[in-house]
Amino acid sequence: MRKKLRSRRGITSIISTLVIFTVMVAALGLAFSQIVPSLEKFQTESDLTAATNTFLSFDSEIKKLVNTPENSSSVVRYNLGNGILDLTKNREISFLVKSGGANLLNYSSIKGEVIYKLEGNFKGSGGAVYDFGSPLLLVYSLNRTAQMTNIVHQAFDGYKLLTLYYSVFLNVEEISDNALEVNLIMIHLNTEKTIDGQGEYFPIINAPTKIQMIKQSQVTETYNLGNQADELIIVASTQDFSQNVVYPFAPSSFELTVNIVHINIDFRTI
């Protein structure tokens, strides 16, 4: 009788242990199912914040280089633990200069972009979000102080993308009572991939790294578009964006000159 009682107590103890173990496993599984995605999301946002800060550093130094002589350089340190940082050349920017309903100049150029790609399950997390700058392509200014930068944050099913590119900068100046000058400034980021002593030029290895940016050249194309007698209109466009700028202060008759200033910035690891 005592043996049976001991046997039942032993079985009961085993069952209780199994139940407790099962409950603990279920609780841990539930906890991990909630905690792990939260930690992953936190890490993702942290990586994107780090990449955005890196892009802001790039942007700050590039803007300093714009007003420096050729071969001037600047260095930015960065450290990204996840994702791929790369340069690509797939953004075509075009603009059209018009006056009196006539097309005077139709111009296009493909410019480089800095890309940061982070893999992950981002299904349903939304489309493009403009964190800095503006989705507008063309910046219109009479005092050369307007923002040129676009840092675009986009989410897709399998990855998130952060892109840094530069708008066209437009400046219109009255040279005399009957002469207007349009200056279109375009910043090009060099996307050429070569083999260097430190490995491939881009993508950059995601480790503590120093990037050197060099102002390689500044080249101006000048177009004399003759005498005009109507309002000046510039239409600019790029992927999914378009902007129409009307300059309403043109003289009744004016000689029109367009200067396209190309500033070429090179990136390299050091």
DRENDO-1510 file (C-alpha; in Angstrom, 1 decimal, always signed):
<recs>
REC; n; res; u; v; w
REC; 1; MET; +0.0; +0.0; +0.0 .
REC; 2; ARG; +2.8; +2.4; +0.9 .
REC; 3; LYS; +4.7; +1.4; -2.3 .
REC; 4; LYS; +1.6; +2.3; -4.4 .
REC; 5; LEU; +1.2; +5.6; -2.5 .
REC; 6; ARG; +4.9; +6.4; -3.0 .
REC; 7; SER; +4.5; +5.5; -6.7 .
REC; 8; ARG; +1.5; +7.8; -7.1 .
REC; 9; ARG; +3.3; +10.6; -5.4 .
REC; 10; GLY; +6.3; +10.1; -7.7 .
REC; 11; ILE; +4.1; +10.2; -10.8 .
REC; 12; THR; +2.2; +13.3; -9.5 .
REC; 13; SER; +5.6; +15.0; -8.9 .
REC; 14; ILE; +6.8; +14.2; -12.4 .
REC; 15; ILE; +3.5; +15.4; -13.9 .
REC; 16; SER; +3.7; +18.6; -11.9 .
REC; 17; THR; +7.3; +19.2; -13.1 .
REC; 18; LEU; +6.3; +18.6; -16.7 .
REC; 19; VAL; +3.3; +20.9; -16.4 .
REC; 20; ILE; +5.5; +23.6; -14.8 .
REC; 21; PHE; +8.2; +23.1; -17.5 .
REC; 22; THR; +5.6; +23.3; -20.2 .
REC; 23; VAL; +4.1; +26.5; -18.8 .
REC; 24; MET; +7.6; +28.0; -18.5 .
REC; 25; VAL; +8.5; +27.1; -22.1 .
REC; 26; ALA; +5.2; +28.5; -23.3 .
REC; 27; ALA; +5.7; +31.7; -21.3 .
REC; 28; LEU; +9.3; +32.0; -22.6 .
REC; 29; GLY; +8.1; +31.4; -26.1 .
REC; 30; LEU; +5.4; +34.1; -25.7 .
REC; 31; ALA; +7.9; +36.5; -24.2 .
REC; 32; PHE; +10.4; +35.9; -27.0 .
REC; 33; SER; +7.7; +36.3; -29.7 .
REC; 34; GLN; +7.0; +39.7; -28.3 .
REC; 35; ILE; +10.4; +40.8; -27.2 .
REC; 36; VAL; +12.6; +39.7; -30.1 .
REC; 37; PRO; +10.6; +41.6; -32.8 .
REC; 38; SER; +10.7; +44.7; -30.5 .
REC; 39; LEU; +14.4; +44.3; -30.1 .
REC; 40; GLU; +14.9; +43.8; -33.8 .
REC; 41; LYS; +12.8; +46.9; -34.6 .
REC; 42; PHE; +14.8; +48.9; -32.0 .
REC; 43; GLN; +18.0; +47.7; -33.7 .
REC; 44; THR; +16.7; +48.6; -37.1 .
REC; 45; GLU; +15.7; +52.1; -36.1 .
REC; 46; SER; +19.1; +52.5; -34.4 .
REC; 47; ASP; +20.9; +51.5; -37.6 .
REC; 48; LEU; +18.7; +53.9; -39.6 .
REC; 49; THR; +19.4; +56.7; -37.2 .
REC; 50; ALA; +23.2; +56.0; -37.4 .
REC; 51; ALA; +23.0; +55.9; -41.2 .
REC; 52; THR; +21.0; +59.2; -41.3 .
REC; 53; ASN; +23.6; +60.9; -39.1 .
REC; 54; THR; +26.3; +59.6; -41.4 .
REC; 55; PHE; +24.5; +61.0; -44.4 .
REC; 56; LEU; +24.1; +64.4; -42.6 .
REC; 57; SER; +27.9; +64.4; -42.0 .
REC; 58; PHE; +28.5; +63.6; -45.7 .
REC; 59; ASP; +26.1; +66.4; -46.7 .
REC; 60; SER; +27.7; +68.9; -44.4 .
REC; 61; GLU; +31.2; +68.3; -45.7 .
REC; 62; ILE; +30.0; +68.2; -49.4 .
REC; 63; LYS; +28.5; +71.6; -49.0 .
REC; 64; LYS; +31.7; +72.9; -47.6 .
REC; 65; LEU; +33.6; +71.5; -50.6 .
REC; 66; VAL; +31.3; +73.2; -53.1 .
REC; 67; ASN; +32.9; +76.6; -52.4 .
REC; 68; THR; +36.5; +75.4; -52.2 .
REC; 69; PRO; +39.2; +75.0; -55.0 .
REC; 70; GLU; +39.5; +71.8; -57.0 .
REC; 71; ASN; +41.3; +68.9; -55.2 .
REC; 72; SER; +40.1; +70.2; -51.8 .
REC; 73; SER; +39.1; +67.3; -49.5 .
REC; 74; SER; +37.4; +66.4; -46.3 .
REC; 75; VAL; +37.2; +63.2; -44.2 .
REC; 76; VAL; +34.2; +61.7; -42.3 .
REC; 77; ARG; +34.4; +58.8; -39.9 .
REC; 78; TYR; +31.4; +56.4; -39.6 .
REC; 79; ASN; +30.6; +53.1; -38.1 .
REC; 80; LEU; +27.6; +51.1; -39.4 .
REC; 81; GLY; +27.0; +47.6; -37.9 .
REC; 82; ASN; +24.5; +46.4; -40.4 .
REC; 83; GLY; +23.4; +47.0; -43.9 .
REC; 84; ILE; +25.3; +48.0; -47.1 .
REC; 85; LEU; +26.5; +51.5; -47.9 .
REC; 86; ASP; +27.1; +52.1; -51.6 .
REC; 87; LEU; +27.2; +54.6; -54.4 .
REC; 88; THR; +24.9; +54.2; -57.4 .
REC; 89; LYS; +24.2; +56.2; -60.6 .
REC; 90; ASN; +20.6; +55.7; -61.5 .
REC; 91; ARG; +18.9; +59.1; -61.0 .
REC; 92; GLU; +18.3; +61.1; -64.1 .
REC; 93; ILE; +17.6; +64.8; -63.6 .
REC; 94; SER; +16.3; +66.9; -66.5 .
REC; 95; PHE; +15.2; +70.4; -66.9 .
REC; 96; LEU; +13.6; +72.5; -69.6 .
REC; 97; VAL; +14.1; +76.3; -70.1 .
REC; 98; LYS; +11.2; +78.1; -71.8 .
REC; 99; SER; +10.2; +81.6; -72.7 .
REC; 100; GLY; +7.2; +82.7; -74.8 .
REC; 101; GLY; +5.9; +79.2; -75.0 .
REC; 102; ALA; +9.1; +78.1; -76.9 .
REC; 103; ASN; +11.5; +75.4; -75.6 .
REC; 104; LEU; +14.9; +77.1; -75.5 .
REC; 105; LEU; +17.0; +74.4; -73.8 .
REC; 106; ASN; +16.2; +70.8; -72.9 .
REC; 107; TYR; +18.9; +69.2; -70.8 .
REC; 108; SER; +19.3; +66.0; -68.8 .
REC; 109; SER; +22.0; +64.3; -66.7 .
REC; 110; ILE; +22.4; +61.2; -64.6 .
REC; 111; LYS; +23.7; +61.9; -61.1 .
REC; 112; GLY; +25.2; +59.7; -58.3 .
REC; 113; GLU; +23.5; +58.9; -55.1 .
REC; 114; VAL; +24.6; +57.5; -51.7 .
REC; 115; ILE; +22.5; +54.4; -50.8 .
REC; 116; TYR; +22.2; +52.6; -47.5 .
REC; 117; LYS; +20.3; +49.3; -47.6 .
REC; 118; LEU; +19.1; +47.4; -44.6 .
REC; 119; GLU; +17.7; +43.9; -45.0 .
REC; 120; GLY; +14.7; +42.7; -42.9 .
REC; 121; ASN; +11.0; +42.0; -42.8 .
REC; 122; PHE; +9.4; +45.4; -43.3 .
REC; 123; LYS; +6.2; +44.3; -44.9 .
REC; 124; GLY; +3.5; +46.8; -44.6 .
REC; 125; SER; +5.8; +49.5; -43.1 .
REC; 126; GLY; +4.9; +52.1; -45.7 .
REC; 127; GLY; +6.5; +53.8; -48.7 .
REC; 128; ALA; +8.6; +56.9; -49.0 .
REC; 129; VAL; +9.2; +59.1; -46.0 .
REC; 130; TYR; +11.1; +62.4; -46.6 .
REC; 131; ASP; +13.1; +62.8; -43.4 .
REC; 132; PHE; +15.1; +65.9; -44.5 .
REC; 133; GLY; +15.0; +68.4; -47.3 .
REC; 134; SER; +12.1; +68.0; -49.6 .
REC; 135; PRO; +10.8; +65.8; -52.4 .
REC; 136; LEU; +11.0; +68.9; -54.7 .
REC; 137; LEU; +13.8; +68.6; -57.2 .
REC; 138; LEU; +14.4; +72.2; -58.0 .
REC; 139; VAL; +15.4; +74.8; -55.4 .
REC; 140; TYR; +14.7; +78.4; -56.4 .
REC; 141; SER; +16.7; +81.1; -54.7 .
REC; 142; LEU; +17.9; +84.7; -55.3 .
REC; 143; ASN; +20.4; +84.6; -52.5 .
REC; 144; ARG; +22.1; +81.2; -52.9 .
REC; 145; THR; +21.1; +80.1; -49.4 .
REC; 146; ALA; +18.4; +77.5; -50.1 .
REC; 147; GLN; +18.5; +73.8; -49.1 .
REC; 148; MET; +19.7; +71.4; -51.8 .
REC; 149; THR; +19.8; +68.1; -50.0 .
REC; 150; ASN; +17.3; +65.3; -50.3 .
REC; 151; ILE; +17.6; +62.4; -47.8 .
REC; 152; VAL; +14.8; +59.9; -48.6 .
REC; 153; HIS; +13.8; +57.0; -46.4 .
REC; 154; GLN; +11.8; +54.3; -48.1 .
REC; 155; ALA; +10.4; +51.0; -46.8 .
REC; 156; PHE; +9.9; +47.9; -48.9 .
REC; 157; ASP; +8.8; +44.3; -48.0 .
REC; 158; GLY; +12.3; +43.0; -47.7 .
REC; 159; TYR; +14.4; +46.0; -46.9 .
REC; 160; LYS; +14.7; +49.7; -46.0 .
REC; 161; LEU; +16.5; +52.2; -48.1 .
REC; 162; LEU; +18.1; +55.5; -47.2 .
REC; 163; THR; +19.2; +57.7; -50.2 .
REC; 164; LEU; +21.2; +60.9; -50.3 .
REC; 165; TYR; +21.1; +62.9; -53.5 .
REC; 166; TYR; +21.2; +66.5; -54.6 .
REC; 167; SER; +18.6; +68.7; -56.2 .
REC; 168; VAL; +19.4; +71.1; -59.0 .
REC; 169; PHE; +20.1; +74.5; -57.5 .
REC; 170; LEU; +18.6; +77.4; -59.5 .
REC; 171; ASN; +19.7; +81.0; -59.2 .
REC; 172; VAL; +18.4; +83.8; -61.5 .
REC; 173; GLU; +20.3; +87.1; -61.6 .
REC; 174; GLU; +19.7; +90.3; -63.5 .
REC; 175; ILE; +23.0; +91.2; -65.0 .
REC; 176; SER; +21.7; +94.4; -66.4 .
REC; 177; ASP; +18.4; +96.1; -67.3 .
REC; 178; ASN; +18.0; +93.9; -70.3 .
REC; 179; ALA; +20.0; +90.8; -69.5 .
REC; 180; LEU; +19.2; +87.7; -67.3 .
REC; 181; GLU; +21.5; +84.9; -66.3 .
REC; 182; VAL; +20.3; +81.5; -65.1 .
REC; 183; ASN; +22.7; +79.5; -63.0 .
REC; 184; LEU; +21.9; +75.8; -62.6 .
REC; 185; ILE; +24.2; +74.1; -60.1 .
REC; 186; MET; +24.4; +70.3; -60.2 .
REC; 187; ILE; +26.4; +68.2; -57.7 .
REC; 188; HIS; +27.6; +64.9; -59.0 .
REC; 189; LEU; +28.8; +62.1; -56.7 .
REC; 190; ASN; +31.3; +59.8; -58.4 .
REC; 191; THR; +30.1; +56.3; -58.7 .
REC; 192; GLU; +33.0; +54.7; -60.5 .
REC; 193; LYS; +34.1; +51.4; -58.9 .
REC; 194; THR; +37.8; +50.6; -58.9 .
REC; 195; ILE; +40.1; +48.3; -57.0 .
REC; 196; ASP; +42.1; +50.1; -54.4 .
REC; 197; GLY; +44.6; +49.0; -51.8 .
REC; 198; GLN; +41.8; +48.8; -49.2 .
REC; 199; GLY; +39.6; +46.6; -51.3 .
REC; 200; GLU; +36.7; +47.5; -53.6 .
REC; 201; TYR; +36.0; +51.2; -53.8 .
REC; 202; PHE; +32.4; +50.7; -52.9 .
REC; 203; PRO; +30.4; +49.1; -51.3 .
REC; 204; ILE; +32.2; +50.1; -48.0 .
REC; 205; ILE; +32.9; +47.3; -45.5 .
REC; 206; ASN; +30.6; +47.9; -42.5 .
REC; 207; ALA; +33.3; +48.6; -39.9 .
REC; 208; PRO; +34.8; +51.7; -38.4 .
REC; 209; THR; +35.8; +53.5; -41.6 .
REC; 210; LYS; +37.0; +56.9; -42.8 .
REC; 211; ILE; +35.6; +58.3; -46.0 .
REC; 212; GLN; +37.5; +61.0; -47.9 .
REC; 213; MET; +35.5; +63.3; -50.2 .
REC; 214; ILE; +37.4; +65.2; -52.8 .
REC; 215; LYS; +36.2; +68.0; -55.0 .
REC; 216; GLN; +37.6; +66.7; -58.3 .
REC; 217; SER; +36.4; +69.4; -60.7 .
REC; 218; GLN; +34.0; +72.3; -61.3 .
REC; 219; VAL; +33.0; +72.7; -65.0 .
REC; 220; THR; +30.6; +75.3; -66.4 .
REC; 221; GLU; +28.6; +74.9; -69.6 .
REC; 222; THR; +27.3; +78.2; -71.0 .
REC; 223; TYR; +24.4; +78.6; -73.4 .
REC; 224; ASN; +23.5; +81.9; -74.9 .
REC; 225; LEU; +19.7; +81.6; -75.7 .
REC; 226; GLY; +19.4; +85.0; -77.4 .
REC; 227; ASN; +16.8; +87.8; -76.9 .
REC; 228; GLN; +13.5; +86.9; -75.3 .
REC; 229; ALA; +10.3; +88.9; -74.7 .
REC; 230; ASP; +8.2; +86.8; -72.4 .
REC; 231; GLU; +8.2; +85.3; -68.9 .
REC; 232; LEU; +10.9; +82.8; -68.1 .
REC; 233; ILE; +9.9; +79.3; -67.1 .
REC; 234; ILE; +12.0; +76.4; -65.9 .
REC; 235; VAL; +10.6; +72.9; -65.6 .
REC; 236; ALA; +12.7; +70.3; -63.8 .
REC; 237; SER; +11.9; +66.6; -63.2 .
REC; 238; THR; +13.4; +63.4; -61.8 .
REC; 239; GLN; +12.0; +60.0; -60.6 .
REC; 240; ASP; +8.4; +60.7; -59.5 .
REC; 241; PHE; +9.0; +64.4; -59.0 .
REC; 242; SER; +8.5; +67.5; -61.1 .
REC; 243; GLN; +8.5; +71.2; -60.5 .
REC; 244; ASN; +7.6; +74.2; -62.6 .
REC; 245; VAL; +9.3; +77.5; -61.7 .
REC; 246; VAL; +8.2; +80.8; -63.2 .
REC; 247; TYR; +10.4; +83.8; -62.9 .
REC; 248; PRO; +8.0; +86.7; -62.9 .
REC; 249; PHE; +10.4; +89.6; -62.7 .
REC; 250; ALA; +11.9; +89.3; -66.2 .
REC; 251; PRO; +12.2; +92.6; -68.2 .
REC; 252; SER; +9.9; +93.0; -71.1 .
REC; 253; SER; +12.8; +92.2; -73.4 .
REC; 254; PHE; +16.0; +90.5; -72.2 .
REC; 255; GLU; +19.1; +88.6; -73.4 .
REC; 256; LEU; +19.1; +85.1; -71.7 .
REC; 257; THR; +22.2; +83.2; -70.7 .
REC; 258; VAL; +22.1; +79.8; -69.0 .
REC; 259; ASN; +25.2; +78.5; -67.0 .
REC; 260; ILE; +25.2; +74.8; -66.0 .
REC; 261; VAL; +27.7; +74.3; -63.2 .
REC; 262; HIS; +28.8; +70.7; -62.7 .
REC; 263; ILE; +30.6; +70.0; -59.3 .
REC; 264; ASN; +32.1; +66.6; -59.2 .
REC; 265; ILE; +32.7; +65.0; -55.7 .
REC; 266; ASP; +34.7; +61.8; -55.3 .
REC; 267; PHE; +34.3; +59.3; -52.5 .
REC; 268; ARG; +37.0; +56.9; -51.3 .
REC; 269; THR; +37.8; +54.9; -48.2 .
REC; 270; ILE; +41.1; +55.7; -46.5 .
</recs>
